[in-house]
């Protein structure tokens, strides 16, 4: 079955302390529903981003903040294993309502390592 990442986006000035008890309960219920349906493989919130950029000199520069400058950032995500994209989108609709935030769904692709001959 295909796997999808369902990401929740927050504005840059998002304050986690503004999350209401009702919202946290809705997210908890959604997680329990996903687990009961057998689609949730992983779920987590994300902290502050730290970016690393390789320089032509070989040095790696480390900076605070996301690599891309945007008005939003990924605040958390689920990894779902569903029958198809339509089922993943159905869960995303519920996540958008529970989290009171926009969501994004992307299919995940896995490549097998190239075989080596010894």
Phi and psi in degrees as GROMACS dihedral restraints (atoms count N, CA, C in turn):
[ dihedral_restraints ]
;  ai    aj    ak    al  type     phi  dphi    fc
    3     4     5     6     1   -71.1    20    10
    4     5     6     7     1   154.6    20    10
    6     7     8     9     1  -115.5    20    10
    7     8     9    10     1   146.5    20    10
    9    10    11    12     1  -131.9    20    10
   10    11    12    13     1   146.2    20    10
   12    13    14    15     1   -98.8    20    10
   13    14    15    16     1   130.1    20    10
   15    16    17    18     1  -113.6    20    10
   16    17    18    19     1   106.0    20    10
   18    19    20    21     1  -104.9    20    10
   19    20    21    22     1   139.7    20    10
   21    22    23    24     1  -103.0    20    10
   22    23    24    25     1   133.4    20    10
   24    25    26    27     1  -106.9    20    10
   25    26    27    28     1   136.7    20    10
   27    28    29    30     1  -118.7    20    10
   28    29    30    31     1   151.9    20    10
   30    31    32    33     1   -67.6    20    10
   31    32    33    34     1   157.5    20    10
   33    34    35    36     1   -57.1    20    10
   34    35    36    37     1   -32.0    20    10
   36    37    38    39     1   -92.3    20    10
   37    38    39    40     1    21.7    20    10
   39    40    41    42     1   -63.0    20    10
   40    41    42    43     1   133.1    20    10
   42    43    44    45     1  -114.4    20    10
   43    44    45    46     1   107.2    20    10
   45    46    47    48     1   -57.5    20    10
   46    47    48    49     1   -24.3    20    10
   48    49    50    51     1   -70.1    20    10
   49    50    51    52     1   -10.4    20    10
   51    52    53    54     1   -83.3    20    10
   52    53    54    55     1    -4.2    20    10
   54    55    56    57     1   -70.4    20    10
   55    56    57    58     1   124.4    20    10
   57    58    59    60     1   -78.8    20    10
   58    59    60    61     1   160.0    20    10
   60    61    62    63     1   -61.3    20    10
   61    62    63    64     1   -37.7    20    10
   63    64    65    66     1   -62.4    20    10
   64    65    66    67     1   -40.8    20    10
   66    67    68    69     1   -65.6    20    10
   67    68    69    70     1   -44.8    20    10
   69    70    71    72     1   -61.6    20    10
   70    71    72    73     1   -38.0    20    10
   72    73    74    75     1   -66.8    20    10
   73    74    75    76     1   -40.3    20    10
   75    76    77    78     1   -62.7    20    10
   76    77    78    79     1   -41.3    20    10
   78    79    80    81     1   -66.3    20    10
   79    80    81    82     1   -41.1    20    10
   81    82    83    84     1   -62.3    20    10
   82    83    84    85     1   -43.1    20    10
   84    85    86    87     1   -62.8    20    10
   85    86    87    88     1   -41.3    20    10
   87    88    89    90     1   -62.3    20    10
   88    89    90    91     1   -43.4    20    10
   90    91    92    93     1   -60.1    20    10
   91    92    93    94     1   -43.7    20    10
   93    94    95    96     1   -63.7    20    10
   94    95    96    97     1   -38.6    20    10
   96    97    98    99     1   -65.6    20    10
   97    98    99   100     1   -41.8    20    10
   99   100   101   102     1   -63.5    20    10
  100   101   102   103     1   -42.9    20    10
  102   103   104   105     1   -63.0    20    10
  103   104   105   106     1   -46.3    20    10
  105   106   107   108     1   -61.5    20    10
  106   107   108   109     1   -34.3    20    10
  108   109   110   111     1   -79.9    20    10
  109   110   111   112     1   -10.6    20    10
  111   112   113   114     1    75.6    20    10
  112   113   114   115     1    19.8    20    10
  114   115   116   117     1   -99.4    20    10
  115   116   117   118     1   -23.3    20    10
  117   118   119   120     1   -81.7    20    10
  118   119   120   121     1   119.9    20    10
  120   121   122   123     1  -100.8    20    10
  121   122   123   124     1   -31.1    20    10
  123   124   125   126     1  -160.6    20    10
  124   125   126   127     1   146.8    20    10
  126   127   128   129     1  -147.8    20    10
  127   128   129   130     1   139.8    20    10
  129   130   131   132     1  -165.1    20    10
  130   131   132   133     1   156.6    20    10
  132   133   134   135     1   -92.3    20    10
  133   134   135   136     1   162.9    20    10
  135   136   137   138     1  -122.4    20    10
  136   137   138   139     1   143.6    20    10
  138   139   140   141     1   -91.9    20    10
  139   140   141   142     1  -164.4    20    10
  141   142   143   144     1   -62.3    20    10
  142   143   144   145     1   139.1    20    10
  144   145   146   147     1   -81.5    20    10
  145   146   147   148     1   146.6    20    10
  147   148   149   150     1  -128.8    20    10
  148   149   150   151     1   126.2    20    10
  150   151   152   153     1  -105.3    20    10
  151   152   153   154     1   146.2    20    10
  153   154   155   156     1  -123.9    20    10
  154   155   156   157     1   134.7    20    10
  156   157   158   159     1  -131.5    20    10
  157   158   159   160     1   124.9    20    10
  159   160   161   162     1   -76.7    20    10
  160   161   162   163     1   134.8    20    10
  162   163   164   165     1  -101.1    20    10
  163   164   165   166     1   157.0    20    10
  165   166   167   168     1   -56.2    20    10
  166   167   168   169     1   -27.2    20    10
  168   169   170   171     1   -73.5    20    10
  169   170   171   172     1   -10.9    20    10
  171   172   173   174     1    98.8    20    10
  172   173   174   175     1   -14.9    20    10
  174   175   176   177     1   -69.6    20    10
  175   176   177   178     1   148.5    20    10
  177   178   179   180     1  -113.1    20    10
  178   179   180   181     1   122.1    20    10
  180   181   182   183     1   -95.3    20    10
  181   182   183   184     1   129.8    20    10
  183   184   185   186     1  -109.3    20    10
  184   185   186   187     1   128.0    20    10
  186   187   188   189     1  -134.4    20    10
  187   188   189   190     1   153.5    20    10
  189   190   191   192     1   -73.7    20    10
  190   191   192   193     1   147.4    20    10
  192   193   194   195     1    97.4    20    10
  193   194   195   196     1   166.3    20    10
  195   196   197   198     1   -69.6    20    10
  196   197   198   199     1   158.2    20    10
  198   199   200   201     1   -63.1    20    10
  199   200   201   202     1   -44.2    20    10
  201   202   203   204     1   -94.1    20    10
  202   203   204   205     1   141.3    20    10
  204   205   206   207     1   -90.9    20    10
  205   206   207   208     1   111.7    20    10
  207   208   209   210     1  -136.4    20    10
  208   209   210   211     1   172.2    20    10
  210   211   212   213     1   -87.5    20    10
  211   212   213   214     1    -9.0    20    10
  213   214   215   216     1  -133.1    20    10
  214   215   216   217     1   162.2    20    10
  216   217   218   219     1  -143.1    20    10
  217   218   219   220     1   161.2    20    10
  219   220   221   222     1   -76.5    20    10
  220   221   222   223     1   121.3    20    10
  222   223   224   225     1   -96.9    20    10
  223   224   225   226     1   -16.5    20    10
  225   226   227   228     1   178.2    20    10
  226   227   228   229     1   170.2    20    10
  228   229   230   231     1  -158.3    20    10
  229   230   231   232     1   162.8    20    10
  231   232   233   234     1  -120.8    20    10
  232   233   234   235     1   148.3    20    10
  234   235   236   237     1  -106.9    20    10
  235   236   237   238     1   119.5    20    10
  237   238   239   240     1  -115.5    20    10
  238   239   240   241     1   143.9    20    10
  240   241   242   243     1  -115.8    20    10
  241   242   243   244     1   109.7    20    10
  243   244   245   246     1  -127.3    20    10
  244   245   246   247     1   169.6    20    10
  246   247   248   249     1   -65.6    20    10
  247   248   249   250     1   -35.6    20    10
  249   250   251   252     1  -164.9    20    10
  250   251   252   253     1   179.2    20    10
  252   253   254   255     1   -61.7    20    10
  253   254   255   256     1   -39.1    20    10
  255   256   257   258     1   -59.5    20    10
  256   257   258   259     1   -40.2    20    10
  258   259   260   261     1   -67.6    20    10
  259   260   261   262     1   -40.3    20    10
  261   262   263   264     1   -61.3    20    10
  262   263   264   265     1   -41.2    20    10
  264   265   266   267     1   -65.7    20    10
  265   266   267   268     1   -32.9    20    10
  267   268   269   270     1   -62.5    20    10
  268   269   270   271     1   -43.6    20    10
  270   271   272   273     1   -66.8    20    10
  271   272   273   274     1   -36.9    20    10
  273   274   275   276     1   -64.1    20    10
  274   275   276   277     1   -37.6    20    10
  276   277   278   279     1   -59.2    20    10
  277   278   279   280     1   -44.0    20    10
  279   280   281   282     1   -66.1    20    10
  280   281   282   283     1   -39.0    20    10
  282   283   284   285     1   -65.7    20    10
  283   284   285   286     1   -40.2    20    10
  285   286   287   288     1   -60.6    20    10
  286   287   288   289     1   -40.2    20    10
  288   289   290   291     1   -71.6    20    10
  289   290   291   292     1   -45.0    20    10
  291   292   293   294     1   -64.2    20    10
  292   293   294   295     1   -42.7    20    10
  294   295   296   297     1   -86.2    20    10
  295   296   297   298     1   -12.6    20    10
  297   298   299   300     1    55.5    20    10
  298   299   300   301     1    44.0    20    10
  300   301   302   303     1  -153.6    20    10
  301   302   303   304     1   157.6    20    10
  303   304   305   306     1   -66.1    20    10
  304   305   306   307     1   154.2    20    10
  306   307   308   309     1  -130.8    20    10
  307   308   309   310     1   160.4    20    10
  309   310   311   312     1  -136.5    20    10
  310   311   312   313     1   139.1    20    10
  312   313   314   315     1  -120.5    20    10
  313   314   315   316     1   132.9    20    10
  315   316   317   318     1  -138.1    20    10
  316   317   318   319     1   137.4    20    10
  318   319   320   321     1   -72.4    20    10
  319   320   321   322     1   143.8    20    10
  321   322   323   324     1  -100.8    20    10
  322   323   324   325     1   138.8    20    10
  324   325   326   327     1  -118.7    20    10
  325   326   327   328     1   139.0    20    10
  327   328   329   330     1  -121.2    20    10
  328   329   330   331     1   134.0    20    10
  330   331   332   333     1  -108.0    20    10
  331   332   333   334     1   140.0    20    10
  333   334   335   336     1   -78.0    20    10
  334   335   336   337     1   143.1    20    10
  336   337   338   339     1   -63.9    20    10
  337   338   339   340     1   146.8    20    10
  339   340   341   342     1   -62.9    20    10
  340   341   342   343     1   138.2    20    10
  342   343   344   345     1   -75.1    20    10
  343   344   345   346     1   147.9    20    10
  345   346   347   348     1  -115.4    20    10
  346   347   348   349     1   144.3    20    10
  348   349   350   351     1  -102.8    20    10
  349   350   351   352     1   120.9    20    10
